[in-house]
Amino acid sequence: MTGDDRATELLRALAEPRRREILRLVVERELPAGAIAQEFDVTRTAVSQHLTVLRDAGLIVERRDGTKRLYRAEPRSMREVRAVLDDIWGGALARAKKLVEESGSSATIEEAG
C-alpha cells in the first residue's frame, strides 16, 4: 500500500463523525464495546460497524477479555493520521504564504507606479 493509499484509508475511516467520536473515547483509555455504544443514540450494531471500520483501518485495536471486547486507539496509526494532517496543513500554509508574498509584491509595484 502506498503512502497516498494509506492516507486515503485513514481519512475515509475518519470521515464519519461518530467514528471520530469513538476514537476520542478510546484514545486515552481502553473501553468495552458496550460502554462505547452507550455514548451514542444508535444501535449497538451500528456502533459495531463503526468499530469494524476503525479496526480495519488500523486506528483501533481490539482485545478480548473473556466475552468482552475491549477497544483502544492504536498509537502508531494515530501518528500516521497526524503526519497526513501535518502534510496537508503544511502544504496549505506554504500556498498561503506564497499568495501573501505575491499580493504584497503586487501592492508594492502598484504603489510605486
MIDOSE-1310 file (N, C-alpha, C; in nm, 2 decimals, decimal comma, always signed):
residues 113
mtgd	+0,09/-0,12/+0,00/+0,00/+0,00/+0,00/+0,09/+0,12/+0,00; +0,06/+0,22/-0,09/+0,14/+0,34/-0,10/+0,10/+0,43/+0,02; +0,18/+0,54/+0,03/+0,15/+0,64/+0,14/+0,02/+0,71/+0,11; +0,00/+0,74/-0,02/-0,13/+0,80/-0,06/-0,25/+0,71/-0,03
drat	-0,23/+0,58/-0,06/-0,34/+0,49/-0,03/-0,37/+0,48/+0,12; -0,26/+0,48/+0,20/-0,28/+0,47/+0,34/-0,35/+0,60/+0,39; -0,31/+0,71/+0,34/-0,37/+0,84/+0,38/-0,52/+0,84/+0,35; -0,55/+0,79/+0,23/-0,69/+0,78/+0,19/-0,77/+0,69/+0,28
ellr	-0,71/+0,57/+0,32/-0,78/+0,48/+0,41/-0,81/+0,54/+0,54; -0,71/+0,61/+0,60/-0,72/+0,67/+0,73/-0,83/+0,78/+0,73; -0,82/+0,87/+0,62/-0,92/+0,98/+0,62/-1,06/+0,93/+0,59; -1,07/+0,82/+0,51/-1,20/+0,77/+0,48/-1,26/+0,71/+0,61
alae	-1,18/+0,65/+0,69/-1,23/+0,59/+0,82/-1,27/+0,70/+0,91; -1,21/+0,82/+0,91/-1,23/+0,93/+1,00/-1,34/+1,02/+0,94; -1,39/+1,00/+0,82/-1,48/+1,09/+0,76/-1,62/+1,09/+0,83; -1,65/+0,99/+0,90/-1,78/+0,98/+0,96/-1,77/+1,03/+1,11
prrr	-1,85/+1,13/+1,14/-1,84/+1,19/+1,28/-1,85/+1,10/+1,39; -1,93/+0,99/+1,39/-1,94/+0,90/+1,50/-1,80/+0,82/+1,52; -1,74/+0,79/+1,41/-1,61/+0,72/+1,42/-1,51/+0,81/+1,48; -1,51/+0,94/+1,45/-1,41/+1,03/+1,52/-1,44/+1,04/+1,67
eilr	-1,57/+1,04/+1,70/-1,61/+1,04/+1,85/-1,57/+0,92/+1,92; -1,58/+0,80/+1,85/-1,54/+0,68/+1,91/-1,39/+0,68/+1,93; -1,32/+0,73/+1,84/-1,17/+0,74/+1,85/-1,13/+0,83/+1,97; -1,21/+0,94/+1,99/-1,18/+1,03/+2,10/-1,20/+0,95/+2,23
lvve	-1,30/+0,87/+2,23/-1,34/+0,79/+2,36/-1,23/+0,70/+2,40; -1,16/+0,64/+2,30/-1,06/+0,53/+2,33/-0,92/+0,57/+2,31; -0,90/+0,70/+2,29/-0,76/+0,75/+2,26/-0,68/+0,74/+2,39; -0,74/+0,76/+2,51/-0,67/+0,76/+2,63/-0,69/+0,64/+2,72
relp	-0,80/+0,57/+2,69/-0,83/+0,45/+2,78/-0,90/+0,34/+2,69; -0,88/+0,22/+2,74/-0,95/+0,11/+2,67/-1,09/+0,10/+2,73; -1,18/+0,08/+2,63/-1,32/+0,07/+2,67/-1,39/-0,06/+2,61; -1,48/-0,12/+2,68/-1,56/-0,23/+2,62/-1,66/-0,17/+2,52
agai	-1,69/-0,26/+2,43/-1,79/-0,22/+2,32/-1,92/-0,16/+2,38; -1,97/-0,22/+2,48/-2,09/-0,18/+2,54/-2,09/-0,04/+2,60; -1,98/+0,00/+2,66/-1,96/+0,13/+2,71/-1,95/+0,23/+2,60; -1,89/+0,20/+2,49/-1,88/+0,28/+2,37/-2,02/+0,30/+2,32
aqef	-2,09/+0,19/+2,30/-2,23/+0,20/+2,24/-2,32/+0,29/+2,32; -2,30/+0,29/+2,46/-2,39/+0,37/+2,54/-2,37/+0,52/+2,52; -2,27/+0,56/+2,46/-2,24/+0,70/+2,43/-2,32/+0,76/+2,31; -2,38/+0,67/+2,23/-2,45/+0,71/+2,11/-2,59/+0,67/+2,10
dvtr	-2,67/+0,75/+2,03/-2,81/+0,72/+2,01/-2,84/+0,64/+1,88; -2,76/+0,54/+1,86/-2,77/+0,45/+1,75/-2,77/+0,31/+1,81; -2,80/+0,21/+1,72/-2,80/+0,07/+1,77/-2,66/+0,02/+1,80; -2,65/-0,08/+1,88/-2,52/-0,14/+1,91/-2,46/-0,20/+1,78
tavs	-2,55/-0,24/+1,69/-2,50/-0,29/+1,56/-2,43/-0,19/+1,48; -2,49/-0,07/+1,48/-2,43/+0,05/+1,41/-2,29/+0,08/+1,47; -2,28/+0,08/+1,60/-2,16/+0,11/+1,67/-2,06/+0,00/+1,63; -2,10/-0,12/+1,63/-2,01/-0,23/+1,60/-1,96/-0,22/+1,46
qhlt	-2,04/-0,17/+1,36/-1,99/-0,15/+1,23/-1,89/-0,04/+1,22; -1,91/+0,07/+1,30/-1,81/+0,18/+1,31/-1,68/+0,12/+1,37; -1,69/+0,04/+1,47/-1,57/-0,02/+1,53/-1,49/-0,10/+1,43; -1,57/-0,18/+1,35/-1,50/-0,26/+1,25/-1,43/-0,18/+1,15
vlrd	-1,49/-0,07/+1,10/-1,42/+0,02/+1,00/-1,29/+0,08/+1,07; -1,30/+0,12/+1,19/-1,18/+0,18/+1,26/-1,08/+0,07/+1,28; -1,12/-0,05/+1,31/-1,02/-0,16/+1,34/-0,96/-0,20/+1,20; -1,04/-0,21/+1,10/-0,98/-0,25/+0,97/-0,88/-0,14/+0,91
agli	-0,91/-0,02/+0,95/-0,81/+0,09/+0,91/-0,69/+0,09/+1,00; -0,69/+0,01/+1,11/-0,58/+0,01/+1,20/-0,58/+0,12/+1,30; -0,69/+0,20/+1,31/-0,69/+0,31/+1,40/-0,72/+0,27/+1,55; -0,78/+0,15/+1,56/-0,81/+0,10/+1,70/-0,77/-0,05/+1,69
verr	-0,74/-0,10/+1,81/-0,71/-0,24/+1,83/-0,82/-0,30/+1,92; -0,84/-0,42/+1,90/-0,94/-0,50/+1,98/-0,87/-0,60/+2,06; -0,91/-0,61/+2,19/-0,86/-0,72/+2,28/-0,98/-0,79/+2,34; -0,97/-0,92/+2,34/-1,08/-0,99/+2,41/-1,04/-1,03/+2,55
dgtk	-1,13/-1,01/+2,64/-1,11/-1,05/+2,78/-1,24/-1,13/+2,82; -1,23/-1,26/+2,80/-1,34/-1,34/+2,82/-1,44/-1,32/+2,71; -1,56/-1,27/+2,75/-1,66/-1,24/+2,64/-1,66/-1,10/+2,60; -1,59/-1,02/+2,67/-1,58/-0,87/+2,64/-1,48/-0,85/+2,53
rlyr	-1,52/-0,74/+2,45/-1,43/-0,69/+2,35/-1,39/-0,55/+2,39; -1,26/-0,53/+2,41/-1,21/-0,40/+2,46/-1,14/-0,33/+2,35; -1,16/-0,20/+2,34/-1,10/-0,12/+2,22/-1,02/-0,01/+2,28; -0,91/+0,02/+2,21/-0,83/+0,13/+2,23/-0,77/+0,18/+2,10
aepr	-0,73/+0,31/+2,10/-0,66/+0,37/+1,99/-0,53/+0,31/+1,97; -0,49/+0,29/+1,84/-0,36/+0,24/+1,81/-0,26/+0,36/+1,79; -0,17/+0,37/+1,88/-0,08/+0,49/+1,88/+0,00/+0,51/+1,75; +0,04/+0,41/+1,69/+0,12/+0,42/+1,56/+0,03/+0,48/+1,45
smre	-0,09/+0,43/+1,44/-0,19/+0,48/+1,34/-0,22/+0,63/+1,37; -0,23/+0,66/+1,50/-0,26/+0,80/+1,54/-0,15/+0,89/+1,49; -0,03/+0,84/+1,50/+0,09/+0,92/+1,45/+0,08/+0,94/+1,30; +0,03/+0,83/+1,23/+0,01/+0,84/+1,08/-0,09/+0,94/+1,05
vrav	-0,20/+0,95/+1,12/-0,31/+1,05/+1,10/-0,25/+1,19/+1,11; -0,17/+1,20/+1,22/-0,11/+1,33/+1,25/-0,02/+1,37/+1,13; +0,06/+1,28/+1,08/+0,15/+1,31/+0,97/+0,08/+1,35/+0,84; -0,03/+1,28/+0,82/-0,11/+1,31/+0,70/-0,17/+1,45/+0,71
lddi	-0,23/+1,48/+0,83/-0,28/+1,62/+0,85/-0,18/+1,73/+0,85; -0,06/+1,70/+0,91/+0,05/+1,79/+0,91/+0,10/+1,82/+0,76; +0,10/+1,72/+0,68/+0,14/+1,73/+0,54/+0,04/+1,82/+0,47; -0,09/+1,79/+0,49/-0,19/+1,88/+0,43/-0,18/+2,02/+0,47
wgga	-0,17/+2,04/+0,60/-0,17/+2,17/+0,66/-0,04/+2,24/+0,62; +0,07/+2,17/+0,62/+0,20/+2,24/+0,57/+0,19/+2,29/+0,43; +0,13/+2,21/+0,34/+0,11/+2,25/+0,21/+0,02/+2,37/+0,19; -0,09/+2,37/+0,27/-0,18/+2,48/+0,27/-0,11/+2,61/+0,32
lara	-0,03/+2,60/+0,42/+0,04/+2,71/+0,48/+0,14/+2,77/+0,38; +0,21/+2,68/+0,31/+0,31/+2,72/+0,21/+0,24/+2,79/+0,09; +0,12/+2,74/+0,05/+0,05/+2,81/-0,06/+0,00/+2,95/-0,01; -0,05/+2,96/+0,11/-0,10/+3,08/+0,17/+0,02/+3,18/+0,18
kklv	+0,13/+3,14/+0,22/+0,25/+3,23/+0,23/+0,28/+3,28/+0,09; +0,28/+3,19/-0,01/+0,32/+3,24/-0,14/+0,22/+3,34/-0,19; +0,09/+3,32/-0,17/-0,01/+3,41/-0,21/+0,00/+3,55/-0,14; +0,03/+3,55/-0,02/+0,05/+3,67/+0,06/+0,18/+3,74/+0,00
eesg	+0,28/+3,67/-0,02/+0,40/+3,73/-0,07/+0,38/+3,79/-0,21; +0,31/+3,71/-0,29/+0,28/+3,76/-0,43/+0,19/+3,89/-0,42; +0,09/+3,89/-0,34/+0,00/+4,00/-0,33/+0,07/+4,12/-0,27; +0,16/+4,10/-0,18/+0,24/+4,20/-0,12/+0,33/+4,27/-0,22
ssat	+0,40/+4,19/-0,31/+0,48/+4,25/-0,42/+0,40/+4,32/-0,52; +0,28/+4,27/-0,55/+0,19/+4,34/-0,64/+0,15/+4,48/-0,59; +0,12/+4,48/-0,46/+0,08/+4,61/-0,39/+0,20/+4,71/-0,40; +0,32/+4,66/-0,38/+0,44/+4,74/-0,39/+0,46/+4,80/-0,52
ieea	+0,44/+4,72/-0,63/+0,45/+4,76/-0,76/+0,35/+4,86/-0,80; +0,22/+4,84/-0,75/+0,11/+4,93/-0,78/+0,13/+5,07/-0,71; +0,19/+5,06/-0,59/+0,21/+5,18/-0,51/+0,32/+5,26/-0,58; +0,42/+5,20/-0,63/+0,53/+5,27/-0,70/+0,49/+5,33/-0,83
g	+0,40/+5,27/-0,90/+0,36/+5,32/-1,03/+0,27/+5,44/-1,02
